[in-house]
Structure formats: C-alpha cells, structure tokens
Amino acid sequence: MRGLTHRDLKDLGAQVLLCNTYHLHLHPGEDTVAAAGGLHSYIGWDRPILTDSGGYQVFSLKGLRHIRDTGVEFRAHTDGSRHFLGPNEATEIQWKLGADIIMCFDECPPSTASRREIEAAVDRTLQWAKACKQTHERLKQTSQASLTSSTSHPLLFGIVQGGLHPDLRRKCAEELMAIGFDGYAIGGLAVGESEEEMLSILREITPLLPADAPRYLMGVGVLRQLKKCVELGIDMFDCVLPMRIARHGTIILSDGSEIRITNTQYKEDHSRLDADSPSDLSRTHSKSYLHHLFKVNERLAETIACKQNLGMTLKMMRELRAKIEQCS
C-alpha cells in the first residue's frame, strides 16, 4: 500500500490486509516479525491479516527456481541467495508471521502450460495441501498446549488449481474438500486468459465449493470483473491492479469512468478530481494539481491516486454487499 497510512486504509473501509509471505521471508524474515509479536504488532494493524503462501512469487521466478515434489528451491530476486520453500515451510512461516488467514502452498502454472504440466501441478498442489493441513494441525496442537500462546489460531485455505481445464479444476476442488479447509481459494486465473475463459471456470467450479466457507478468487481486481465474479458466488478478492494503475496515472472515478491524469488535457482542468469520492484527498485536490504532481514526480501524486482507486474499489464492494443483504 505504497504512500498510504493504515489510517487511510481504515478511513476507506478496508477490512483485511494482505501481507506477502515471500517478500517478508526475504526481509525482515519471519523470526524478526515473530519476535515483534507477529504482524499485527509489527506493523500496527488491529484488523484481520491474510498472508499468501509465497507460491505465486516463487513460481514467477522462472529461471531462478527448481521444482521438486517436496517444494521449490529458488534464488531470491533481490540478492541471489538460495532458499527452499515447501508446504511445511510455507505453513510454518505464516504461523510465525501471525496472520489470521493463511494459504496452502500450491503450484501455479501459467495459463499457456500444457495439459500435462497442469495435471502435474494439480497433483503437487493436492499433495502439498495435505502436508499443509498436517503441519497446520500440528501447530494448532502445539499452540493450544502452550500456556503462553493464544488459544486462537489462523484459518487455513486450500487453493483450487487446474488451469482452463474444468475436469482438472473439479478434481482439485473435490479432493481439497475431502481434506477439509476453512475456506477455498481459486488460483491460477487472471494470468493471461480472456475474461470469458476466467468466468467459464468460475461458473463450473464455484457452485462445487461449500456455501458455508469463504470463496476467494486470487489476483482479480478489475471492477467490472469483480461484479461478475460476485454474481457467480465469490466472496473475497485480492489484487494489486487498482494501486498499480494509480501509480502510473490511471484514475478510477465514481461515475465508473477512468482517466489518464498525465494527459495534457488535465493541465488546465481545475475541477475536483472526484467530488463524490470516498477519499478526502480527491474531494480536496484538482485534476490539474494531480497532473502537475505526476509531471514533477512528486510522491504525493501516488498517494492521492492510490487512495482514490482503493476507495472506489472498496466502495463498490460495500455496495455489492449491501445489495446482497437486501435480497437475503
């Protein structure tokens, strides 16, 4: 959340913060975070925290990693140091980080991978999910037996993989449900396939997942897609997209449009950035001023833009939630 404070996030109505296991493992390290009392204490956030497993980042390293059945050996993108991450390690790291929701370690192949590669990834994902669950249960028992530990423990989510193959997705979902998790994520989408291809997988798989467990679609953040995915039964999302495009000057407005604030036409546009925005900065500052801040590389530009886009994303999700509650 570059350029935003935790107060900004709370003012915009953020409920859950996602923290990245891969990056935190590299620096400052899970032991440092644990010594500080866990992520909540370390970063000063008193609402729920979700950590990913680090799998997506590890598998994105391509030439810097080697996959084995027990996990992945990789070199850090920062300094080339060697590391190993598997289901047991990923689960233990997330426990040390002190998250409220943790994810199973999974293999996320690209959408262009062959069916044979995706089949192998599904098999590994299921094998690793069982190992994550076993490690999770062991850590729960250890935590409950300790007089100094809290009796609370994180929720563990399984991740459905299978590319664009409905049968592999069904297999993965059914076997994950047989293992039993607190929630179920759908991974490996929004990685290059078309929107319709993504939605077709959701139409097949979402109805299979338990209605009484959260359904989490990973990596999707385009507003129009969020609406469609909620209609198909998805409860949770994460995505860097609203913040990423903000940092490059694309602004989502409350009327549903998007503008490129760095375009010349906004140099003399002295109207408010968005008079109806959830963000006080957008109600205060003009388009011409934000255009100027971007042109002179002032860091405040990112803050104004990111707060606007995050505010619009969270506002839309609140509105969808209210509509669902009205219908229930």
C-alpha distance (Angstrom), angle and dihedral (degrees) to the residues before:
residue distance angle dihedral
M1 . . .
R2 3.79 . .
G3 3.77 114.9 .
L4 3.83 95.6 6.9
T5 3.78 129.2 105.3
H6 3.78 125.0 -141.2
R7 3.80 87.4 -110.0
D8 3.81 88.2 58.1
L9 3.81 90.0 52.7
K10 3.80 92.6 49.3
D11 3.80 92.9 46.1
L12 3.81 88.4 55.2
G13 3.82 91.1 50.6
A14 3.81 101.1 -107.0
Q15 3.80 110.0 170.5
V16 3.80 104.4 -179.1
L17 3.80 131.3 29.9
L18 3.81 120.4 -150.5
C19 3.80 116.6 -145.5
N20 3.79 123.0 -167.0
T21 3.80 115.5 -119.6
Y22 3.81 95.6 -163.6
H23 3.79 95.0 53.6
L24 3.81 94.2 41.3
H25 3.81 90.3 49.7
L26 3.80 89.9 55.3
H27 3.81 93.5 44.1
P28 2.97 133.8 43.6
G29 3.82 88.5 -7.3
E30 3.79 129.1 -128.3
D31 3.81 92.8 -96.8
T32 3.79 91.0 59.4
V33 3.81 90.8 49.3
A34 3.81 91.2 47.2
A35 3.82 91.2 50.4
A36 3.82 88.0 54.2
G37 3.80 90.0 56.0
G38 3.81 98.4 -94.6
L39 3.77 132.4 -64.7
H40 3.80 96.3 -57.5
S41 3.78 91.4 58.6
Y42 3.82 95.3 34.8
I43 3.81 95.3 55.2
G44 3.81 99.7 24.3
W45 3.82 98.6 -117.1
D46 3.81 117.2 144.4
R47 3.80 98.5 -174.3
P48 3.82 129.7 77.8
I49 3.81 120.0 -60.1
L50 3.80 126.7 -156.4
T51 3.79 121.5 -162.6
D52 3.79 124.4 -161.9
S53 3.80 117.4 -138.5
G54 3.79 96.0 -114.4
G55 3.78 90.6 -117.2
Y56 3.79 97.1 118.0
Q57 3.81 92.5 52.0
V58 3.81 92.7 45.7
F59 3.79 93.1 50.5
S60 3.81 90.0 47.4
L61 3.82 89.5 63.0
K62 3.83 91.1 78.6
G63 3.80 105.7 174.0
L64 3.79 92.0 28.6
R65 3.81 97.0 62.6
H66 3.80 141.3 62.0
I67 3.81 120.7 -157.3
R68 3.81 120.9 -141.0
D69 3.79 129.8 172.4
T70 3.81 88.7 -106.3
G71 3.81 95.2 50.6
V72 3.78 142.8 -71.6
E73 3.79 131.0 -53.7
F74 3.78 111.3 -154.3
R75 3.76 145.5 163.0
A76 3.79 117.1 -123.5
H77 3.79 113.9 -109.5
T78 3.81 88.6 -136.4
D79 3.80 104.0 57.2
G80 3.81 107.9 -7.2
S81 3.81 93.2 -109.3
R82 3.81 116.1 157.0
H83 3.80 121.3 -111.1
F84 3.79 139.6 167.2
L85 3.78 124.3 -145.9
G86 3.79 124.4 -177.9
P87 3.80 135.7 151.9
N88 3.79 94.7 -80.8
E89 3.80 93.5 45.8
A90 3.82 93.8 45.7
T91 3.80 91.8 50.4
E92 3.80 94.0 46.5
I93 3.81 91.7 47.7
Q94 3.81 91.9 52.0
W95 3.79 91.4 48.8
K96 3.81 89.4 52.4
L97 3.79 90.0 49.6
G98 3.80 87.8 56.8
A99 3.81 99.6 -132.6
D100 3.80 123.0 169.0
I101 3.81 94.0 -139.5
I102 3.80 121.4 32.2
M103 3.79 131.0 -176.2
C104 3.77 133.4 -133.4
F105 3.80 116.9 -112.1
D106 3.80 107.6 -105.6
E107 3.79 140.5 171.7
C108 3.79 113.1 -113.0
P109 3.82 110.7 -167.0
P110 3.82 120.7 -169.7
S111 3.79 117.5 -95.1
T112 3.81 88.2 -114.5
A113 3.82 92.5 60.9
S114 3.80 118.7 116.4
R115 3.78 121.0 -101.1
R116 3.80 89.1 -109.9
E117 3.81 90.9 56.0
I118 3.80 92.0 47.0
E119 3.82 91.6 48.9
A120 3.80 89.2 53.7
A121 3.81 90.2 47.9
V122 3.80 91.4 52.0
D123 3.80 91.1 50.4
R124 3.81 91.2 50.1
T125 3.79 91.3 45.3
L126 3.80 90.4 54.7
Q127 3.79 93.1 44.3
W128 3.79 90.4 49.8
A129 3.81 92.1 45.2
K130 3.81 89.6 59.0
A131 3.81 90.3 49.5
C132 3.81 91.5 48.0
K133 3.79 90.8 51.3
Q134 3.82 91.8 49.5
T135 3.82 92.1 49.2
H136 3.80 90.4 45.3
E137 3.82 92.3 52.5
R138 3.80 91.0 47.4
L139 3.79 91.5 51.8
K140 3.80 90.7 47.4
Q141 3.78 90.6 54.9
T142 3.79 91.7 47.2
S143 3.79 91.3 48.8
Q144 3.80 93.6 48.9
A145 3.79 91.4 48.2
S146 3.80 92.9 53.0
L147 3.78 116.6 90.4
T148 3.80 91.2 -154.1
S149 3.81 97.7 50.5
S150 3.75 128.1 86.0
T151 3.79 115.7 -105.5
S152 3.80 89.4 -131.5
H153 3.78 120.3 92.8
P154 3.80 135.9 -175.2
L155 3.78 124.8 -90.0
L156 3.80 114.1 -114.9
F157 3.82 120.6 -141.3
G158 3.79 126.0 -162.3
I159 3.81 120.0 -142.4
V160 3.80 123.6 -133.5
Q161 3.81 113.2 -142.1
G162 3.80 131.1 172.9
G163 3.78 107.7 122.7
L164 3.79 114.7 -128.9
H165 3.82 93.4 -30.3
P166 3.83 110.3 109.1
D167 3.81 93.4 -161.4
L168 3.80 92.6 53.8
R169 3.79 90.2 46.0
R170 3.81 90.8 51.2
K171 3.79 91.3 48.3
C172 3.78 91.7 50.9
A173 3.81 93.8 46.1
E174 3.80 94.3 47.7
E175 3.80 94.4 48.2
L176 3.80 92.1 46.5
M177 3.80 89.9 52.0
A178 3.80 89.2 50.1
I179 3.81 88.7 56.1
G180 3.81 90.3 46.5
F181 3.80 127.1 -132.7
D182 3.80 137.3 -173.9
G183 3.79 91.6 -118.6
Y184 3.79 139.7 -2.1
A185 3.78 128.1 -128.1
I186 3.78 127.8 -163.6
G187 3.80 109.9 -141.6
G188 3.77 135.9 177.2
L189 3.81 96.1 53.5
A190 3.81 129.5 112.1
V191 3.81 86.7 40.0
G192 3.79 99.4 117.5
E193 3.79 105.4 -52.5
S194 3.81 121.7 118.3
E195 3.79 121.7 -92.4
E196 3.80 91.4 -111.5
E197 3.79 91.5 51.4
M198 3.80 89.4 53.0
L199 3.80 92.9 47.7
S200 3.81 92.4 47.5
I201 3.82 90.1 57.3
L202 3.79 90.7 48.7
R203 3.80 91.2 50.8
E204 3.79 88.8 54.7
I205 3.79 100.4 41.1
T206 3.81 109.8 29.8
P207 3.84 94.4 67.4
L208 3.82 89.1 54.9
L209 3.81 93.4 58.8
P210 3.82 119.2 89.4
A211 3.80 112.8 -88.0
D212 3.80 91.4 -143.9
A213 3.84 94.4 56.3
P214 3.82 126.0 72.4
R215 3.79 115.2 -97.6
Y216 3.78 111.4 -147.2
L217 3.82 123.8 -167.5
M218 3.78 108.5 -160.2
G219 3.79 124.3 -141.3
V220 3.82 101.2 4.4
G221 3.82 118.4 126.1
V222 3.82 110.5 144.6
L223 3.81 104.3 122.2
R224 3.80 97.7 -134.7
Q225 3.81 89.2 49.1
L226 3.80 92.0 50.5
K227 3.80 90.1 58.1
K228 3.80 92.5 50.5
C229 3.80 92.5 46.5
V230 3.81 92.9 49.8
E231 3.81 88.0 53.1
L232 3.81 87.3 55.3
G233 3.82 92.0 53.9
I234 3.82 105.5 -91.8
D235 3.82 115.2 147.4
M236 3.81 105.3 -178.9
F237 3.80 137.7 36.5
D238 3.78 140.2 176.3
C239 3.77 128.8 -168.8
V240 3.79 140.3 151.9
L241 3.81 91.6 -149.5
P242 3.85 101.1 97.6
M243 3.81 90.6 50.7
R244 3.80 95.1 39.8
I245 3.79 95.2 53.7
A246 3.81 89.4 43.9
R247 3.80 91.3 57.6
H248 3.80 88.1 54.5
G249 3.80 94.6 48.9
T250 3.81 105.2 -95.5
I251 3.81 109.8 133.1
I252 3.81 126.1 -164.1
L253 3.82 110.8 -145.8
S254 3.78 129.4 -155.2
D255 3.82 92.4 -113.4
G256 3.82 88.2 64.4
S257 3.78 96.5 -104.2
E258 3.80 129.0 118.8
I259 3.79 126.3 -140.9
R260 3.79 133.3 -167.7
I261 3.80 99.6 -131.6
T262 3.81 93.0 -166.2
N263 3.82 91.1 65.4
T264 3.81 114.9 112.3
Q265 3.81 93.2 -117.6
Y266 3.81 90.5 73.0
K267 3.82 95.5 56.2
E268 3.81 90.5 88.2
D269 3.82 98.5 27.7
H270 3.79 102.8 112.4
S271 3.80 96.5 175.0
R272 3.80 119.6 117.1
L273 3.78 114.0 -81.7
D274 3.81 89.4 -122.2
A275 3.80 119.6 -16.1
D276 3.83 91.6 -166.8
S277 3.79 96.7 46.5
P278 3.81 124.8 129.5
S279 3.81 85.5 -134.3
D280 3.80 117.2 87.4
L281 3.81 89.6 -153.0
S282 3.80 91.8 60.1
R283 3.80 91.5 48.4
T284 3.82 89.7 50.1
H285 3.80 105.8 40.9
S286 3.80 130.1 60.9
K287 3.75 130.8 -125.2
S288 3.81 89.8 -116.9
Y289 3.80 91.3 54.9
L290 3.81 93.2 49.4
H291 3.82 89.1 47.0
H292 3.81 88.5 53.7
L293 3.82 93.2 48.0
F294 3.79 91.4 53.7
K295 3.80 92.6 47.0
V296 3.81 92.5 53.8
N297 3.84 92.7 41.7
E298 3.79 93.6 -118.3
R299 3.82 111.1 170.3
L300 3.80 91.0 -137.6
A301 3.82 86.5 72.1
E302 3.80 90.5 68.0
T303 3.80 91.6 47.8
I304 3.80 94.0 52.8
A305 3.80 93.1 43.6
C306 3.80 96.1 44.5
K307 3.79 93.6 47.3
Q308 3.81 89.4 51.0
N309 3.81 95.6 50.8
L310 3.78 94.6 42.3
G311 3.78 90.2 47.5
M312 3.80 92.1 52.9
T313 3.81 92.1 47.7
L314 3.78 94.1 50.5
K315 3.81 92.1 43.3
M316 3.79 91.3 54.8
M317 3.80 91.3 49.9
R318 3.81 91.0 50.4
E319 3.79 90.1 51.2
L320 3.80 91.7 50.0
R321 3.80 90.2 49.0
A322 3.82 91.0 50.7
K323 3.80 91.5 51.3
I324 3.80 90.9 50.8
E325 3.80 91.2 50.1
Q326 3.80 90.9 50.2
C327 3.78 90.6 54.0
S328 3.81 95.9 46.0
